[in-house]
């Protein structure tokens, strides 16, 4: 499936009351104000807020009438993008607004967090982007995002393709990234071509200099969404489920119900289409067929997980645009 802009879904979005975050500026593959004509996103959201009925008691919230949302400092495009004026946009931001709508809350406040448990105790009602493995005893809900290594191509393919297609192919990958390591471990027979960042890798893909790009699936889908000629070909590893952490068991039920509503009434599909196009929910069914993980690599991966390995050992930027400890910045430029 290709990543084309989904214009026909905007009218249903307004009818369903979906909250959108972009204003007049265009940051990301879609400028929704073009679709809303004379109505800005802020005006549409304000009009929607007038008809909300709060369904969660203020005693369960850090701020009355407001959903206070924690955004992990490690989150990056397309989940969270910081614009030039310091505001945040992205799939997590839009999802948080949609959750607030479903809870009948007219206001959403965002807080940067470094420790989920502390944030939930002190400052947040929910924290986005928490893996099941990292949650520990923290209450979590849903499966709204999945983390996996994705494969992209300009060939019109149906995902997942077979691993045999990679033999002899030239595959673009970001230098020093986790995806580069995974590609090397799989022994696909592909020839690796390295780039400083994903934008350069995708440009090379469109220019025909590489046959595929391997990268974080959501980051790749975000860049591919700005083009009509880049296709998702599958994932190379098992996806890691990303959930929403909740401050208390009492609030957990309400947030779960709200998320279920967002994911079943079409709103969630609209938000995903906006940021990652037609990228499917990642699972075993999206994994490239014929992938064989060498026994030695599988053992190494298990040891790394036991040791709590996070990201790339070299300390370089990973392909999703996460800064390293030295303070380097985003390597994934938002598509216009």
PEQUI-V766277 format. One record per residue. N is the residue number from 0. RES is the residue in one small letter. OMEGA is omega in whole degrees, -180 to 180 (NA if undefined). Layout:
# PEQUI-V766277
n=N res=RES omega=OMEGA
n=N res=RES omega=OMEGA
This chain:
# PEQUI-V766277
n=0 res=x omega=-178
n=1 res=x omega=-175
n=2 res=x omega=180
n=3 res=x omega=179
n=4 res=x omega=-173
n=5 res=x omega=-176
n=6 res=x omega=-173
n=7 res=x omega=-176
n=8 res=x omega=-174
n=9 res=x omega=179
n=10 res=x omega=175
n=11 res=x omega=179
n=12 res=x omega=180
n=13 res=x omega=180
n=14 res=x omega=-179
n=15 res=x omega=179
n=16 res=x omega=-179
n=17 res=x omega=178
n=18 res=x omega=-179
n=19 res=x omega=-168
n=20 res=x omega=-177
n=21 res=x omega=175
n=22 res=x omega=-175
n=23 res=x omega=-177
n=24 res=x omega=179
n=25 res=x omega=178
n=26 res=x omega=-175
n=27 res=x omega=-173
n=28 res=x omega=-177
n=29 res=x omega=173
n=30 res=x omega=-173
n=31 res=x omega=178
n=32 res=x omega=176
n=33 res=x omega=-177
n=34 res=x omega=-177
n=35 res=x omega=177
n=36 res=x omega=-174
n=37 res=x omega=-179
n=38 res=x omega=179
n=39 res=x omega=178
n=40 res=x omega=-180
n=41 res=x omega=179
n=42 res=x omega=179
n=43 res=x omega=-180
n=44 res=x omega=179
n=45 res=x omega=179
n=46 res=x omega=179
n=47 res=x omega=-176
n=48 res=x omega=-178
n=49 res=x omega=-177
n=50 res=x omega=-177
n=51 res=x omega=174
n=52 res=x omega=-175
n=53 res=x omega=-178
n=54 res=x omega=179
n=55 res=x omega=-176
n=56 res=x omega=-180
n=57 res=x omega=-180
n=58 res=x omega=180
n=59 res=x omega=-174
n=60 res=x omega=177
n=61 res=x omega=177
n=62 res=x omega=-179
n=63 res=x omega=176
n=64 res=x omega=-175
n=65 res=x omega=172
n=66 res=x omega=180
n=67 res=x omega=-169
n=68 res=x omega=176
n=69 res=x omega=177
n=70 res=x omega=180
n=71 res=x omega=-179
n=72 res=x omega=-178
n=73 res=x omega=-177
n=74 res=x omega=-176
n=75 res=x omega=-177
n=76 res=x omega=4
n=77 res=x omega=-179
n=78 res=x omega=178
n=79 res=x omega=176
n=80 res=x omega=176
n=81 res=x omega=-176
n=82 res=x omega=-178
n=83 res=x omega=-179
n=84 res=x omega=177
n=85 res=x omega=179
n=86 res=x omega=-179
n=87 res=x omega=171
n=88 res=x omega=178
n=89 res=x omega=-177
n=90 res=x omega=178
n=91 res=x omega=-179
n=92 res=x omega=179
n=93 res=x omega=179
n=94 res=x omega=178
n=95 res=x omega=177
n=96 res=x omega=179
n=97 res=x omega=177
n=98 res=x omega=179
n=99 res=x omega=177
n=100 res=x omega=-177
n=101 res=x omega=177
n=102 res=x omega=-180
n=103 res=x omega=-178
n=104 res=x omega=-176
n=105 res=x omega=-175
n=106 res=x omega=176
n=107 res=x omega=178
n=108 res=x omega=-178
n=109 res=x omega=-179
n=110 res=x omega=175
n=111 res=x omega=-177
n=112 res=x omega=175
n=113 res=x omega=178
n=114 res=x omega=-174
n=115 res=x omega=-176
n=116 res=x omega=180
n=117 res=x omega=-179
n=118 res=x omega=-179
n=119 res=x omega=180
n=120 res=x omega=-170
n=121 res=x omega=-167
n=122 res=x omega=-172
n=123 res=x omega=172
n=124 res=x omega=179
n=125 res=x omega=173
n=126 res=x omega=-179
n=127 res=x omega=169
n=128 res=x omega=180
n=129 res=x omega=179
n=130 res=x omega=179
n=131 res=x omega=-178
n=132 res=x omega=-177
n=133 res=x omega=-174
n=134 res=x omega=-177
n=135 res=x omega=-179
n=136 res=x omega=-179
n=137 res=x omega=178
n=138 res=x omega=179
n=139 res=x omega=177
n=140 res=x omega=165
n=141 res=x omega=177
n=142 res=x omega=-173
n=143 res=x omega=178
n=144 res=x omega=176
n=145 res=x omega=180
n=146 res=x omega=179
n=147 res=x omega=177
n=148 res=x omega=-175
n=149 res=x omega=179
n=150 res=x omega=-177
n=151 res=x omega=-178
n=152 res=x omega=174
n=153 res=x omega=175
n=154 res=x omega=-180
n=155 res=x omega=-174
n=156 res=x omega=172
n=157 res=x omega=-179
n=158 res=x omega=0
n=159 res=x omega=175
n=160 res=x omega=177
n=161 res=x omega=-178
n=162 res=x omega=-180
n=163 res=x omega=180
n=164 res=x omega=-178
n=165 res=x omega=-179
n=166 res=x omega=-179
n=167 res=x omega=180
n=168 res=x omega=175
n=169 res=x omega=-175
n=170 res=x omega=177
n=171 res=x omega=-179
n=172 res=x omega=179
n=173 res=x omega=180
n=174 res=x omega=176
n=175 res=x omega=-176
n=176 res=x omega=174
n=177 res=x omega=-179
n=178 res=x omega=177
n=179 res=x omega=179
n=180 res=x omega=-179
n=181 res=x omega=179
n=182 res=x omega=-180
n=183 res=x omega=-178
n=184 res=x omega=-175
n=185 res=x omega=178
n=186 res=x omega=-176
n=187 res=x omega=-175
n=188 res=x omega=179
n=189 res=x omega=174
n=190 res=x omega=-175
n=191 res=x omega=174
n=192 res=x omega=-172
n=193 res=x omega=-179
n=194 res=x omega=-179
n=195 res=x omega=180
n=196 res=x omega=-176
n=197 res=x omega=179
n=198 res=x omega=179
n=199 res=x omega=180
n=200 res=x omega=-180
n=201 res=x omega=175
n=202 res=x omega=178
n=203 res=x omega=178
n=204 res=x omega=-179
n=205 res=x omega=179
n=206 res=x omega=179
n=207 res=x omega=-179
n=208 res=x omega=173
n=209 res=x omega=-180
n=210 res=x omega=-178
n=211 res=x omega=168
n=212 res=x omega=176
n=213 res=x omega=-177
n=214 res=x omega=172
n=215 res=x omega=-172
n=216 res=x omega=-178
n=217 res=x omega=177
n=218 res=x omega=179
n=219 res=x omega=179
n=220 res=x omega=177
n=221 res=x omega=178
n=222 res=x omega=-179
n=223 res=x omega=-178
n=224 res=x omega=179
n=225 res=x omega=-175
n=226 res=x omega=177
n=227 res=x omega=-171
n=228 res=x omega=175
n=229 res=x omega=-172
n=230 res=x omega=174
n=231 res=x omega=-176
n=232 res=x omega=179
n=233 res=x omega=177
n=234 res=x omega=-177
n=235 res=x omega=-178
n=236 res=x omega=-180
n=237 res=x omega=-178
n=238 res=x omega=174
n=239 res=x omega=-177
n=240 res=x omega=176
n=241 res=x omega=-175
n=242 res=x omega=178
n=243 res=x omega=178
n=244 res=x omega=-174
n=245 res=x omega=-172
n=246 res=x omega=-175
n=247 res=x omega=176
n=248 res=x omega=-180
n=249 res=x omega=179
n=250 res=x omega=-176
n=251 res=x omega=-178
n=252 res=x omega=-179
n=253 res=x omega=-180
n=254 res=x omega=177
n=255 res=x omega=178
n=256 res=x omega=179
n=257 res=x omega=-180
n=258 res=x omega=177
n=259 res=x omega=179
n=260 res=x omega=180
n=261 res=x omega=-176
n=262 res=x omega=-179
n=263 res=x omega=-177
n=264 res=x omega=177
n=265 res=x omega=-178
n=266 res=x omega=-180
n=267 res=x omega=179
n=268 res=x omega=179
n=269 res=x omega=-179
n=270 res=x omega=178
n=271 res=x omega=-180
n=272 res=x omega=-179
n=273 res=x omega=-172
n=274 res=x omega=-176
n=275 res=x omega=175
n=276 res=x omega=-176
n=277 res=x omega=179
n=278 res=x omega=-179
n=279 res=x omega=171
n=280 res=x omega=-174
n=281 res=x omega=-178
n=282 res=x omega=176
n=283 res=x omega=-178
n=284 res=x omega=178
n=285 res=x omega=-177
n=286 res=x omega=178
n=287 res=x omega=-177
n=288 res=x omega=178
n=289 res=x omega=178
n=290 res=x omega=178
n=291 res=x omega=179
n=292 res=x omega=178
n=293 res=x omega=-177
n=294 res=x omega=-179
n=295 res=x omega=180
n=296 res=x omega=180
n=297 res=x omega=179
n=298 res=x omega=179
n=299 res=x omega=-179
n=300 res=x omega=179
n=301 res=x omega=178
n=302 res=x omega=-180
n=303 res=x omega=179
n=304 res=x omega=179
n=305 res=x omega=-179
n=306 res=x omega=179
n=307 res=x omega=-179
n=308 res=x omega=178
n=309 res=x omega=173
n=310 res=x omega=-172
n=311 res=x omega=-176
n=312 res=x omega=-177
n=313 res=x omega=-178
n=314 res=x omega=178
n=315 res=x omega=176
n=316 res=x omega=172
n=317 res=x omega=-170
n=318 res=x omega=-179
n=319 res=x omega=177
n=320 res=x omega=180
n=321 res=x omega=-179
n=322 res=x omega=176
n=323 res=x omega=-175
n=324 res=x omega=-179
n=325 res=x omega=177
n=326 res=x omega=177
n=327 res=x omega=-175
n=328 res=x omega=-176
n=329 res=x omega=179
n=330 res=x omega=-177
n=331 res=x omega=-178
n=332 res=x omega=178
n=333 res=x omega=179
n=334 res=x omega=179
n=335 res=x omega=NA
